[in-house]
């Protein structure tokens, strides 16, 4: 090795060490602030619990004498125990932090174990008398307030990631379809915490070579140059698209990373990401890890939060909607003969078929009318929408333009068949048009509104509608639902763009 090459290598290693030290310091400061904040929030929770029990008088039993000093000392003693439990449950581990909502479940489990420890100690020590009301309030408030604090901290960290904080330099091994799908999803560093430095090409694992751009991301080199790529770009995580490597090569790369690059974390894809969005459960049988696909995209907590949001908004707006329902029903009846409602057969979560309620917007002899326009019949078969549909009644045109025809789908939401926000509902005949993505569509409930509705609706091509549905399903969060409902749906309805 020449002196120039040795100097360059030494400079790269120093930069690599400096980059790692900076990221380590950022994480250490975040954990420290998180721990101090947890302690402060716990003290507030214990103090509020005392106030509710002894000042407000919300008590299970009234035979406990108030002792402010005693409960303050107990609170101060319990805080380190709670923090130790938080650490034991991985609440200061960056593999848990800033990821999915399992962090909040861990908070609940930790505070529950803490309260159980207090109860057991009280059982073993008869002289230790504690108000049951204080215990209950402390349990509820500590879980809620700590989760709220961590939610706020997470939003701050996500914003900081946009400026390069808390992000990990990452490369993706492979340039095939799965690798590209992984890159498209992970390149949003605010959510993934990964800064995608580039791809590593694999022979036979894609059609892209070193120096080429794939969706705006550069191919840094080949798999044989992996070690040099890791050093040159200060890589800390390697994501391997398993479908891009054959078994023997995958084992070789895995051994190379584990033996030669101890500071680099290796992650393997499932091999099915570009087809399935639901995630996987991993179980072990006789030391053999087995993966099973989840049937639904949302976990239990996400599904509960989504349902609560749906029901809360419906209950709040129902007094205003009932008169609107009555007026529209009367207008539909007076405009043309036929029923007030129409039930369209669509597919819901899990592939279950149900009838989606809508105000009738077409003449009852619509099929006969369409037969008189063969060119429109062909357009309908191609796009599943007609911009100028002769079957639509006068009041029906207004209802469709304002989306009021979909109001009865609130009944489907209350029945648990739909959600306020979700992918576009489709008929069984449309299912195959989603191609490889059709399995993803049925992992969540269809929505009354969604990304395609607020992005142009019927003005979009069918392929663009499919893409937007997949974006929603892959990136779902309760915050996305609130954003679509509050900040996008109302302006889209007022503008009426693409509504016909």
C-alpha angles and dihedrals in degrees: 000000000000123000090249092053091047091051092049091049091049091049091050091050091050091050090047091051091047092049092050091047091052093050091045090052092049091052093045092052091047092051091047093051090045091053093048090047092049090053092050093047092048090053089052091049093051091046093050089048090055091048093050092047102043107018101036091033100228095155140160090201128011099205095091115101116226113250111176095178093047094050091046090054090047091050092050090049093048096051095073089047090053092047091050089051090049089054091047090053091052096252092140095043114105090217085067101032123085092010129098127330094276085098089073092048089054089052090054092048092048095051090045091054089047092054091045089055090054091048093049091048090051090051093051094044111049091188090064104087118180131174111253090213090058090050093052095046091045091052094049097040096044091051093046099042095044090049090049091049091050091048090056091046090050093053089050091050091048090053090047090052089066087065095048102269123133092007125132122216106239139181127199118221109219137035100216127112095281093049091051091048090051092050093049090053099041098043089083093089094185090072104026099038088221128121105205105220093180150286130294110216122226125203107255091004098100143338099259127097137194114304095021124119122236113191088333094311119113126234101233098194145298131305090257089062094050096116092051091047092052092052097041095050097035091239118190101174132040119197112198119204096215094203089062095063131054117233099263093047091047090055091049093051092046092052091047092054096045096046104035104029109043093165093055119089116216122210126186123208120227092244090236103070097113089055105034129042101178099091126228142265115223120207131172124227117182089340091308114123110222125189127209126188117241113237094219130044096221122068120224096269093048091048092051093049091048092050092047090052091050095049094042094054093045093050092048094049099037096094089056095042099051095070089046090052091052095049094047092047090053093048093049091051094048095044099060139350117268141068123322095230133048122200115210116198107235138161123255136188112319092018095285112155118223139163113260112210120232135162107259109258100169137069113261090241093053094132091057091050092050092051087065090061109052092171090057090047090057091047090052092051090052103042103018087227136079121207092201106030115179091199093069119101125226095257088039092062090054093046092051094046091053095035089235089129088074096057093098088064085081083081089059090050091053089048090055094244097110141020131222089246126032145102120313114282113242137192121245088255091060095051096089091051088074089066114191089358095060093095091057094053093064095052093084135038116266115250138227086226133013146147096302092049093054094041101060105301111208093007088072123087118250091249090054091051090053091049093051091049089053092048089055095047095047095046101035119154133152087246090058090054091051092047093050093046100043106028105027113025097056095050090045092053092047092051092044092207113172094000112141 
